Amino acid sequence: MASHAGIHHSAAALRTLLGDNGSTINQVRMRCRSSTLRRVAITRVVSVAAV
C-alpha cells in the first residue's frame, strides 16, 4: 500500500516536473523550428507563386 502511494506520488511529481520542463523544452524546440519552418514556408510560397 505504501509503495503504491509512493509510486503515485512520484508519478505526480514527475508529471509536474515534466509539465514545467516540457514547456521550456517546447519553447526551445519552437525557436529551433521557427527558422526551419520559416525557410520551408518561404520555399513553399515561392514554389506556389512560381506555379
Buried (B, 14 or more C-beta within 10 A) or exposed (E): EEEEEEEEEEEEEEEEEEEEEEEEEEEEEEEEEEEEEEEEEEEEEEEEEEE
